[in-house]
Each structure stands twice: as C-alpha cells, then as structure tokens.
Amino acid sequence: MRIGFDVSKALAPRDGIGRYARELLRALTEIGASLELYGLPAEVGEAVARQQLGDVPHGLHWGWAIEPRAVDVFHSLAWTVPHAYRGPLVYTCHDLTFLTHPGCHLLDNKIHCLSGVLRANLAGAVFHAPSRATADELRRQLGISDEQTHVIPHAPARDLRQVGEAAAARVLERFGIGGAPVLAVGTLEPRKNLARLIDAYAGLDESLRQSHPLVLATGGGWKHQTILDRCTDIETAHVLSPRDDGELAALYSAAAVFAYPSLAEGFGLPVLEAMACGAPVVTSNRSSMPEVAGDAARLVDPDDTAQIRQALDDLLRRPDERNRLAALGRERAASFSWIETARQTLDLYLRVAAGSGPAAS
C-alpha cells in the first residue's frame, strides 16, 4: 500500500504538530510502511529535507501535486487537505480549541483550522483524534460521529529521556538558572494559561521562589505581551528557548515541578515528555489532560489561581511526594509508544484504503 503522508510541518517550527509528524514518520518507517511524503515547501532543498526527515522508503514531493492513483490513502496532519486529492483520506484533528476557546487564537488560525476540518468532512475523511476528549469535541462541536473517528494517542519522543544531574546542571548554568525550576513548556499563547501560572508562582513564599525559579521554555507564540511583562516583574522568572531536544530533556530532568495548567488540549504531549524525564507534573483537570496523565499527576482547576499555587507550594515543600509522582510519571510515560501508535495508524490506513473505515474507539 502506498501512503501519502503530509510532512508540511515536519521540518519547522518545532511545535506539537511538527513533533507528531516527525515521530510518527520515524516510527512508520521503522515498521516498514511504504510512504510518499508531500507538502514540502519549495525553498527546502532535497539534501536538507532528507537530513532532517531521515531515510524514507520512497520519494519526497514538494507541494501538493498528487497524481491520480499515486497513493492508496492520504494522511493530512496539519489542517490542510490537498485540493486536487479525491481518494481515501485520514485527517488528524489535533484539537478544537479554535471553537471552544476562540479568544485564545488569532483570526487567521481559526479560519485555517475550521476550513480544514470542514473540507475534510465534506471529502468523507476518517478523522484521527489523539484523545477521547478530542473525539468527543468533534461530535459535540461538529456532529462528526464516533463511527467516523478513530482515537490513537501520541507518545513521548524517544529522544526526550531523563538525563544525569551533571548534564542537567550544565544546561541550567548556560541559561543562568540557579536551583531546580518550576518549568513550563510550550508556545506563549493564552490557552496555555501561563498568566495564571505566573500569578500562582508569584504568590509563593520568597524562599521557595529563590530556590525554585520559574522557567518558561518556549519556541514563540502570540497574544503574549502580558505574559512577558509579568515575567519581567518577577526577579526569579526566566523565558528561554532551548536549542534542541537535548537541552529540553535537561530542563525537564532538572525541574522540581513541571506545571502545565492549560485551559484545553487535544492531547497535552508535554505532560508525557516531562514524565518521561522524571519531572513531577501539575496539570489541568479538564479536556484531555486527565486522560493522558492518569493518576501520575497533581490535577488542578486551571481557572483557580489559588489551587495552582497550593499545588506548587505543596510539591515544592514535599520532596517525598515529588519522588512519588516522578516514579508514577515514568511508568505512565512508558505505557505510550510511538511504535504502537504507528502500528495502529497503519492499521487505520489499511482499513480506510479498503473502504471499511474505523470502528468506534
């Protein structure tokens, strides 16, 4: 079977969709899937693409010029459906926060995401959702049935694993961070709820803040000036950009607490990444995050700043509880696998190509 695979976000930026595309591509290649890669931008040369994407069984295709019968099924991963494609289609809907939390998004992003989902539905796509919570939102928001939706979870990147104390300390020193941080990872955008996290952190005793600086590790974002201004007002707050996954793994490994009080997520991959690196996690008690974290995290109401602050205060004062959550988190993260995700995804391709579609998950 020939699989058309959307790699339009696989090179940059290093956001959640890009990580999903790269990790799934890598795992599909390992299990022997026959792939044709589409959507590469014209300015990316073949040598650069192959270096960043790794070896693939077949070809690289710039843009969306898919010839009739060139592939048996196409997987759209980045909200875009190729205009000329009319064959069997798998469409990944990462989340519906552009509908449930529209104020957290820019207008062009809301239009882009909604038009992509609607076009996919009109094209008769089978939807892939990374969580049961996202599948439920597809049904509630757009009337897309469970019979048209298949839930296949993500997994922590295999390169993000706990590093030794010395390696973690070197990265902290490079960024000028003294002490085991309260760490947050992700884009600087309103949905990540970083303003409340900063307010919760600012309410901690000064002794805790001096011992545990707040670190926001980000690759960019939008509607974030308020977040940057609040960090400027706190002496022990840092905003930084890791250069690669090695530095990100070191930051996760060094964290006293990983805080992810997002308002809504389609999956919440940083929760598993932090767990895989041995960081105790505080995250939200809504959307997909309880589903992903299981019993291995402290869950809080993301609208309640006092509750976020209490969770941070409690964990920072109780190393025994941090160790307990870290152990549970490592076990939880190990139960998710990109190879298993790839196997389930390949099975979905086979069924969609054959016209049978998914069973309800």
Sine and cosine of phi, psi and omega as CSV:
sin_phi,cos_phi,sin_psi,cos_psi,sin_omega,cos_omega
0.00,0.00,0.70,-0.71,0.03,-1.00
-0.99,-0.15,0.84,-0.54,-0.09,-1.00
-0.95,-0.32,0.87,-0.50,0.18,-0.98
-0.99,0.15,0.80,-0.60,-0.15,-0.99
-0.80,-0.60,0.81,-0.59,-0.03,-1.00
-0.98,0.18,0.92,-0.39,0.04,-1.00
-0.93,-0.38,0.38,0.92,-0.09,-1.00
-0.89,0.45,-0.38,0.92,0.04,-1.00
-0.93,-0.36,0.16,0.99,-0.14,-0.99
-0.98,0.21,-0.35,0.94,-0.04,-1.00
-1.00,-0.05,-0.70,0.71,-0.03,-1.00
-0.25,-0.97,0.40,-0.92,-0.14,0.99
-0.96,0.27,0.17,-0.99,-0.02,-1.00
-1.00,0.09,0.90,0.44,0.02,-1.00
-0.98,-0.21,-0.12,-0.99,-0.08,-1.00
-0.90,0.44,-0.64,0.77,0.01,-1.00
-0.92,0.40,-0.66,0.75,0.03,-1.00
-0.88,0.47,-0.66,0.75,0.02,-1.00
-0.91,0.41,-0.67,0.74,0.04,-1.00
-0.85,0.52,-0.73,0.68,-0.02,-1.00
-0.88,0.48,-0.71,0.70,-0.04,-1.00
-0.92,0.39,-0.70,0.71,-0.05,-1.00
-0.93,0.36,-0.65,0.76,0.03,-1.00
-0.92,0.39,-0.67,0.74,0.05,-1.00
-0.85,0.53,-0.72,0.69,0.00,-1.00
-0.87,0.49,-0.70,0.71,-0.04,-1.00
-0.95,0.33,-0.64,0.77,0.04,-1.00
-0.88,0.48,-0.64,0.77,0.04,-1.00
-0.88,0.48,-0.66,0.75,-0.03,-1.00
-0.91,0.41,-0.52,0.85,0.00,-1.00
-1.00,-0.05,0.13,0.99,0.17,-0.99
1.00,0.03,0.34,0.94,0.03,-1.00
-0.93,0.36,0.55,-0.83,-0.01,-1.00
-1.00,-0.09,0.95,-0.33,-0.22,-0.98
-0.88,-0.47,0.62,-0.78,0.23,-0.97
-0.87,-0.49,0.84,-0.55,-0.15,-0.99
-0.99,-0.16,0.84,-0.54,-0.07,-1.00
-0.87,-0.50,0.35,-0.94,0.15,-0.99
1.00,-0.10,0.11,0.99,0.02,-1.00
-0.93,0.38,0.70,-0.71,0.01,-1.00
-0.93,0.37,0.52,-0.86,-0.10,-0.99
-0.87,0.49,-0.50,0.87,-0.08,-1.00
-0.98,0.22,-0.13,0.99,0.01,-1.00
-1.00,-0.01,0.87,-0.49,0.02,-1.00
-0.97,0.25,0.32,-0.95,-0.05,-1.00
-0.89,0.45,-0.65,0.76,-0.02,-1.00
-0.88,0.47,-0.68,0.73,0.02,-1.00
-0.91,0.43,-0.71,0.71,-0.02,-1.00
-0.88,0.48,-0.72,0.70,-0.02,-1.00
-0.92,0.39,-0.58,0.81,0.02,-1.00
-0.90,0.43,-0.68,0.74,-0.07,-1.00
-0.99,0.14,-0.53,0.85,-0.03,-1.00
-1.00,0.00,-0.35,0.94,-0.04,-1.00
1.00,0.09,0.02,-1.00,0.00,-1.00
-0.93,0.37,0.66,-0.75,0.04,-1.00
-0.77,-0.64,0.46,-0.89,-0.07,-1.00
-0.90,0.43,-0.52,0.85,-0.08,-1.00
-0.75,-0.66,-0.61,-0.79,-0.26,-0.96
-0.99,-0.13,0.24,-0.97,0.13,-0.99
-0.97,-0.26,0.69,-0.72,-0.03,-1.00
-0.80,-0.60,0.85,-0.52,0.01,-1.00
-0.99,0.16,0.73,-0.68,-0.03,-1.00
0.97,0.23,-0.37,-0.93,-0.16,-0.99
-0.86,-0.51,0.46,0.89,-0.02,-1.00
-0.98,0.19,1.00,0.06,-0.03,-1.00
-0.99,-0.17,0.91,-0.42,0.00,-1.00
-0.94,0.34,0.49,-0.87,0.07,-1.00
-0.82,0.57,0.71,-0.71,0.02,-1.00
0.89,0.45,0.28,0.96,0.05,-1.00
-0.94,0.34,-0.50,0.86,0.02,-1.00
-0.71,-0.70,0.37,-0.93,0.01,-1.00
-1.00,0.00,-0.40,0.92,0.04,-1.00
-0.39,-0.92,0.53,-0.85,0.03,-1.00
-0.86,-0.51,0.69,-0.72,0.03,-1.00
-0.94,-0.35,0.92,-0.39,0.07,-1.00
-1.00,-0.04,0.85,-0.53,-0.10,-0.99
-0.93,-0.36,-0.21,0.98,-0.20,-0.98
-0.76,-0.65,0.65,0.76,0.12,-0.99
0.96,0.27,-0.06,1.00,-0.09,-1.00
-0.95,-0.32,0.74,-0.68,0.12,-0.99
-0.95,-0.30,0.86,-0.51,0.02,-1.00
-0.82,0.57,0.78,-0.63,-0.15,-0.99
-0.88,0.48,-0.62,0.78,-0.11,-0.99
-1.00,0.06,-0.12,0.99,-0.09,-1.00
-0.99,0.16,0.72,-0.69,-0.03,-1.00
-0.79,-0.61,0.18,0.98,-0.07,-1.00
-1.00,-0.05,-0.17,-0.98,0.04,-1.00
-0.85,0.53,0.70,-0.72,-0.17,-0.99
-0.74,-0.68,0.77,-0.64,0.22,-0.98
-0.96,-0.30,0.77,-0.64,-0.08,-1.00
-0.82,-0.58,0.88,-0.48,0.05,-1.00
-0.99,0.11,0.87,-0.49,0.14,-0.99
-0.98,-0.21,0.97,-0.25,-0.11,-0.99
-0.94,0.35,-0.57,0.82,0.06,-1.00
-0.14,-0.99,0.14,-0.99,0.10,-1.00
-0.84,-0.54,0.55,0.83,-0.02,-1.00
-0.93,0.37,-0.33,0.94,0.09,-1.00
-0.93,0.38,-0.29,0.96,0.12,-0.99
-0.98,-0.19,-0.67,0.75,-0.07,-1.00
-0.99,0.17,-0.45,0.89,0.01,-1.00
-0.71,-0.71,0.88,0.48,-0.13,-0.99
-0.88,0.48,-0.49,0.87,0.00,-1.00
-0.93,0.37,-0.22,0.98,0.01,-1.00
-1.00,0.03,-0.06,1.00,-0.09,-1.00
-0.87,-0.49,0.40,-0.92,0.16,-0.99
-0.98,0.19,0.44,-0.90,-0.08,-1.00
-0.86,0.51,-0.70,0.71,-0.06,-1.00
-0.91,0.42,-0.53,0.85,0.03,-1.00
-0.94,0.34,-0.63,0.77,0.04,-1.00
-0.88,0.47,-0.68,0.73,0.01,-1.00
-0.91,0.42,-0.71,0.70,-0.03,-1.00
-0.86,0.50,-0.76,0.65,-0.07,-1.00
-0.93,0.37,-0.72,0.69,-0.04,-1.00
-0.91,0.42,-0.68,0.73,0.00,-1.00
-0.90,0.43,-0.59,0.81,0.03,-1.00
-0.90,0.43,-0.71,0.71,0.01,-1.00
-0.90,0.44,-0.69,0.72,-0.02,-1.00
-0.92,0.40,-0.66,0.75,0.05,-1.00
-0.89,0.46,-0.66,0.75,0.02,-1.00
-0.89,0.45,-0.67,0.75,0.00,-1.00
-0.90,0.43,-0.68,0.73,0.04,-1.00
-0.89,0.45,-0.51,0.86,0.00,-1.00
-0.99,0.16,0.01,1.00,0.02,-1.00
0.97,0.22,0.46,0.89,-0.04,-1.00
-0.91,0.42,0.47,-0.88,0.28,-0.96
-1.00,-0.04,0.78,-0.62,-0.09,-1.00
-1.00,-0.03,0.72,-0.69,0.20,-0.98
-0.98,-0.17,0.80,-0.61,0.09,-1.00
-0.90,-0.45,0.66,-0.75,-0.03,-1.00
-0.98,0.19,-0.13,0.99,-0.01,-1.00
-0.48,-0.88,0.35,-0.94,0.09,-1.00
-0.89,0.45,-0.57,0.82,0.01,-1.00
-0.88,0.48,-0.66,0.76,0.02,-1.00
-0.94,0.35,-0.64,0.77,0.06,-1.00
-0.87,0.49,-0.65,0.76,0.03,-1.00
-0.90,0.43,-0.62,0.79,0.04,-1.00
-0.92,0.40,-0.60,0.80,0.07,-1.00
-0.85,0.52,-0.64,0.77,0.02,-1.00
-0.94,0.34,-0.72,0.69,-0.07,-1.00
-0.94,0.35,-0.69,0.72,-0.12,-0.99
-0.99,0.12,-0.57,0.82,-0.14,-0.99
-0.80,-0.61,0.01,1.00,0.04,-1.00
0.94,0.33,0.37,0.93,0.02,-1.00
-0.99,0.10,0.86,-0.51,-0.20,-0.98
-0.96,0.27,0.31,-0.95,0.10,-0.99
-0.87,0.49,-0.52,0.86,0.00,-1.00
-0.92,0.38,-0.38,0.92,0.01,-1.00
-0.99,-0.12,0.04,1.00,-0.14,-0.99
-0.81,-0.58,0.61,-0.79,0.04,-1.00
-0.76,-0.64,0.77,-0.63,-0.01,-1.00
-0.99,-0.11,0.87,-0.49,0.11,-0.99
-0.73,-0.69,0.88,-0.47,-0.09,-1.00
-0.97,0.24,0.33,-0.94,0.18,-0.98
-0.99,0.17,-0.10,-0.99,0.03,-1.00
-0.48,-0.87,0.33,-0.94,0.05,-1.00
-0.94,0.35,0.61,-0.79,0.02,-1.00
-0.85,0.52,0.66,-0.75,-0.06,-1.00
-0.93,0.37,-0.34,0.94,0.04,-1.00
-1.00,0.10,-0.16,0.99,0.03,-1.00
-0.99,-0.17,1.00,-0.08,0.01,-1.00
-0.69,-0.72,0.34,-0.94,-0.07,-1.00
-0.87,0.50,0.73,-0.68,0.04,-1.00
-0.96,-0.30,0.26,-0.96,-0.02,-1.00
-0.94,0.35,0.27,-0.96,-0.05,-1.00
-0.86,0.50,-0.63,0.78,-0.04,-1.00
-0.91,0.41,-0.70,0.72,0.01,-1.00
-0.90,0.43,-0.66,0.75,0.04,-1.00
-0.90,0.43,-0.65,0.76,-0.02,-1.00
-0.90,0.44,-0.59,0.81,0.01,-1.00
-0.89,0.45,-0.64,0.76,0.00,-1.00
-0.94,0.35,-0.66,0.75,0.06,-1.00
-0.86,0.51,-0.66,0.75,0.00,-1.00
-0.90,0.43,-0.64,0.77,0.00,-1.00
-0.87,0.50,-0.59,0.80,-0.02,-1.00
-1.00,-0.01,0.00,1.00,0.02,-1.00
0.95,0.32,0.58,0.82,-0.02,-1.00
-0.97,-0.26,0.83,-0.55,0.02,-1.00
-0.95,-0.30,0.91,-0.41,0.00,-1.00
0.96,-0.27,0.34,-0.94,0.00,-1.00
-0.95,0.30,0.87,-0.49,-0.18,-0.98
-0.99,0.13,0.32,-0.95,0.38,-0.92
-1.00,0.06,0.91,-0.42,-0.17,-0.98
-0.94,-0.33,0.67,-0.74,0.19,-0.98
-0.79,-0.61,0.64,-0.77,-0.05,-1.00
-0.78,-0.63,0.69,-0.72,0.06,-1.00
0.61,-0.79,0.05,-1.00,0.03,-1.00
-0.93,0.37,0.51,-0.86,0.08,-1.00
-0.99,0.13,1.00,-0.05,-0.01,-1.00
-0.57,-0.82,0.39,-0.92,-0.10,-0.99
-0.85,0.53,-0.57,0.82,-0.07,-1.00
-0.89,0.45,-0.45,0.90,-0.01,-1.00
-0.96,0.28,-0.16,0.99,0.15,-0.99
0.90,0.43,0.52,0.85,-0.07,-1.00
-0.95,0.33,-0.45,0.89,0.03,-1.00
-0.88,0.48,-0.70,0.72,0.04,-1.00
-0.93,0.37,-0.60,0.80,0.05,-1.00
-0.88,0.48,-0.68,0.74,0.02,-1.00
-0.90,0.44,-0.68,0.73,0.03,-1.00
-0.89,0.45,-0.65,0.76,0.03,-1.00
-0.89,0.45,-0.69,0.72,0.02,-1.00
-0.90,0.44,-0.66,0.75,-0.01,-1.00
-0.89,0.46,-0.40,0.92,0.01,-1.00
-0.99,0.11,-0.07,1.00,0.05,-1.00
-0.96,0.30,0.39,-0.92,0.09,-1.00
-0.84,0.54,0.55,-0.83,-0.03,-1.00
-0.86,0.51,-0.57,0.82,0.00,-1.00
-0.88,0.47,-0.63,0.78,0.04,-1.00
-0.93,0.36,-0.65,0.76,-0.01,-1.00
-0.91,0.40,-0.59,0.81,0.03,-1.00
-0.93,0.36,-0.57,0.82,0.00,-1.00
-0.99,0.16,-0.44,0.90,-0.11,-0.99
-0.72,-0.70,0.99,0.10,0.01,-1.00
-0.89,0.45,0.44,-0.90,0.06,-1.00
-1.00,0.02,0.78,-0.62,0.00,-1.00
-0.83,-0.56,0.85,-0.53,0.13,-0.99
-0.97,-0.25,0.95,-0.32,0.01,-1.00
-0.99,-0.13,0.90,-0.44,-0.19,-0.98
-0.61,-0.79,0.36,-0.93,0.10,-0.99
-0.92,-0.39,0.27,0.96,-0.01,-1.00
0.81,-0.58,-0.24,-0.97,0.00,-1.00
0.34,-0.94,-0.39,-0.92,-0.04,-1.00
-0.42,-0.91,0.35,-0.94,-0.04,-1.00
0.76,0.65,0.71,0.70,-0.18,-0.98
-0.88,-0.48,0.14,0.99,-0.06,-1.00
-0.89,0.46,-0.62,0.78,0.03,-1.00
-0.87,0.49,-0.65,0.76,0.02,-1.00
-0.89,0.47,-0.73,0.68,-0.01,-1.00
-0.89,0.45,-0.65,0.76,0.02,-1.00
-0.89,0.45,-0.66,0.75,-0.01,-1.00
-0.91,0.42,-0.63,0.78,0.02,-1.00
-0.91,0.42,-0.60,0.80,0.02,-1.00
-0.87,0.49,-0.51,0.86,-0.03,-1.00
-0.98,0.19,-0.16,0.99,-0.04,-1.00
-0.92,-0.39,0.88,-0.47,-0.09,-1.00
-0.86,0.51,-0.56,0.83,-0.11,-0.99
-0.99,-0.15,0.32,0.95,0.03,-1.00
-0.97,-0.25,0.64,-0.77,-0.03,-1.00
-0.73,-0.68,0.66,-0.75,0.16,-0.99
-0.90,-0.45,0.83,-0.56,-0.08,-1.00
-0.55,-0.84,0.24,-0.97,-0.01,-1.00
-0.81,-0.58,0.94,-0.33,0.07,-1.00
-0.87,0.49,0.60,-0.80,-0.03,-1.00
-0.97,0.24,-0.50,0.87,-0.08,-1.00
-0.35,-0.94,-0.01,-1.00,-0.03,-1.00
-0.92,0.38,-0.43,0.90,0.06,-1.00
-0.89,0.45,-0.71,0.71,0.04,-1.00
-0.93,0.37,-0.61,0.79,0.03,-1.00
-0.90,0.44,-0.68,0.73,0.04,-1.00
-0.87,0.49,-0.62,0.78,0.03,-1.00
-0.91,0.43,-0.65,0.76,0.03,-1.00
-0.91,0.42,-0.71,0.71,0.08,-1.00
-0.84,0.55,-0.72,0.69,-0.08,-1.00
-0.92,0.40,-0.52,0.86,-0.03,-1.00
-0.99,0.14,-0.26,0.97,-0.16,-0.99
-0.92,0.39,0.71,-0.70,0.18,-0.98
-0.95,0.30,-0.62,0.79,0.05,-1.00
-0.56,-0.83,0.67,-0.74,0.18,-0.98
-0.98,-0.21,0.83,-0.56,-0.08,-1.00
-0.92,-0.39,0.81,-0.58,-0.04,-1.00
-0.64,-0.77,0.93,0.36,-0.07,-1.00
-1.00,0.05,0.74,0.68,-0.09,-1.00
-0.88,0.47,0.51,-0.86,0.04,-1.00
-0.95,0.31,-0.53,0.85,0.01,-1.00
-0.22,-0.98,0.59,-0.81,0.03,-1.00
-0.61,-0.80,0.54,-0.84,0.14,-0.99
-0.96,0.27,-0.50,0.87,0.08,-1.00
-0.59,-0.80,-0.84,0.55,-0.04,-1.00
1.00,-0.04,0.79,0.61,-0.09,-1.00
-0.85,0.53,-0.61,0.79,0.02,-1.00
-0.84,0.54,-0.42,0.91,0.07,-1.00
-0.87,0.49,-0.74,0.68,0.01,-1.00
-0.94,0.33,-0.60,0.80,0.03,-1.00
-0.87,0.50,-0.71,0.70,0.02,-1.00
-0.88,0.47,-0.70,0.72,0.01,-1.00
-0.87,0.49,-0.67,0.74,-0.01,-1.00
-0.88,0.47,-0.46,0.89,0.00,-1.00
-1.00,-0.09,0.11,0.99,0.10,-1.00
1.00,0.09,0.31,0.95,0.01,-1.00
-1.00,-0.04,0.75,-0.67,0.14,-0.99
-0.93,0.37,0.64,-0.77,-0.21,-0.98
-0.89,-0.45,0.70,-0.72,0.26,-0.97
-0.92,-0.39,0.83,-0.56,-0.01,-1.00
-0.57,-0.82,0.03,-1.00,-0.14,-0.99
-0.98,0.20,0.41,-0.91,-0.01,-1.00
-0.99,-0.15,0.45,0.90,-0.05,-1.00
-0.66,-0.75,0.12,-0.99,-0.08,-1.00
0.74,0.67,-0.75,-0.66,-0.14,-0.99
-0.99,0.12,-0.21,0.98,-0.21,-0.98
-0.92,0.39,-0.64,0.77,0.12,-0.99
-0.89,0.45,-0.57,0.82,0.02,-1.00
-0.89,0.46,-0.66,0.75,-0.02,-1.00
-0.98,0.21,-0.70,0.72,-0.11,-0.99
-0.98,0.22,-0.44,0.90,-0.08,-1.00
0.86,0.51,-0.68,-0.73,0.01,-1.00
-0.99,-0.13,0.32,0.95,-0.12,-0.99
-0.98,-0.22,0.29,0.96,0.00,-1.00
-0.58,-0.82,0.32,-0.95,0.14,-0.99
-1.00,0.02,0.88,-0.48,-0.04,-1.00
-0.99,-0.13,0.67,-0.74,-0.04,-1.00
-0.71,-0.71,0.37,-0.93,0.14,-0.99
-0.97,0.25,0.90,-0.43,-0.08,-1.00
-0.93,0.38,-0.26,0.96,0.05,-1.00
-1.00,0.07,-0.09,1.00,-0.11,-0.99
-0.94,-0.34,0.99,-0.11,-0.03,-1.00
-0.86,0.51,-0.64,0.77,-0.01,-1.00
-0.89,0.45,-0.62,0.79,0.01,-1.00
-0.93,0.37,-0.63,0.78,0.08,-1.00
-0.89,0.46,-0.71,0.71,0.00,-1.00
-0.88,0.47,-0.66,0.75,-0.01,-1.00
-0.90,0.43,-0.64,0.77,0.03,-1.00
-0.90,0.43,-0.70,0.72,0.04,-1.00
-0.88,0.47,-0.73,0.68,-0.02,-1.00
-0.86,0.52,-0.71,0.70,-0.04,-1.00
-0.89,0.46,-0.73,0.68,-0.05,-1.00
-0.94,0.34,-0.62,0.79,0.00,-1.00
-0.92,0.40,-0.44,0.90,0.01,-1.00
-1.00,-0.02,-0.14,0.99,-0.11,-0.99
-0.79,-0.61,1.00,0.06,0.01,-1.00
-0.87,0.49,-0.48,0.88,0.04,-1.00
-0.90,0.43,-0.64,0.77,0.02,-1.00
-0.95,0.32,-0.60,0.80,0.08,-1.00
-0.88,0.48,-0.68,0.73,0.01,-1.00
-0.90,0.43,-0.61,0.79,0.02,-1.00
-0.90,0.43,-0.73,0.68,0.01,-1.00
-0.92,0.40,-0.60,0.80,0.02,-1.00
-0.88,0.47,-0.67,0.75,0.01,-1.00
-0.91,0.41,-0.70,0.72,0.05,-1.00
-0.89,0.46,-0.62,0.79,-0.02,-1.00
-0.91,0.41,-0.67,0.74,0.03,-1.00
-0.87,0.49,-0.65,0.76,0.03,-1.00
-0.92,0.40,-0.65,0.76,0.01,-1.00
-0.90,0.44,-0.73,0.69,-0.02,-1.00
-0.88,0.47,-0.59,0.81,-0.02,-1.00
-0.93,0.37,-0.28,0.96,0.01,-1.00
-0.99,0.16,-0.11,0.99,0.07,-1.00
-0.95,-0.30,0.69,-0.73,-0.09,-1.00
-0.63,-0.78,0.74,-0.67,0.06,-1.00
-0.92,0.39,-0.51,0.86,0.05,-1.00
-0.90,0.43,-0.68,0.73,0.04,-1.00
-0.92,0.40,-0.65,0.76,0.08,-1.00
-0.86,0.52,-0.69,0.73,0.01,-1.00
-0.90,0.43,-0.65,0.76,0.02,-1.00
-0.89,0.46,-0.70,0.71,0.02,-1.00
-0.91,0.42,-0.62,0.79,0.00,-1.00
-0.93,0.38,-0.66,0.75,0.04,-1.00
-0.89,0.46,-0.64,0.77,0.06,-1.00
-0.88,0.47,-0.63,0.78,0.05,-1.00
-0.89,0.45,-0.70,0.71,0.05,-1.00
-0.82,0.58,-0.73,0.68,-0.05,-1.00
-0.87,0.50,-0.69,0.73,-0.05,-1.00
-0.94,0.33,-0.63,0.77,0.01,-1.00
-0.93,0.36,-0.67,0.74,0.02,-1.00
-0.88,0.47,-0.56,0.83,0.01,-1.00
-0.99,0.15,-0.11,0.99,0.04,-1.00
1.00,0.04,0.16,0.99,-0.06,-1.00
-1.00,-0.02,-0.42,0.91,0.01,-1.00
0.94,0.35,0.01,-1.00,-0.06,-1.00
-1.00,0.03,0.43,-0.90,0.27,-0.96
-0.99,0.15,0.40,-0.91,0.04,-1.00
-0.88,0.48,0.67,-0.75,-0.04,-1.00
-0.98,-0.19,0.00,0.00,0.00,0.00
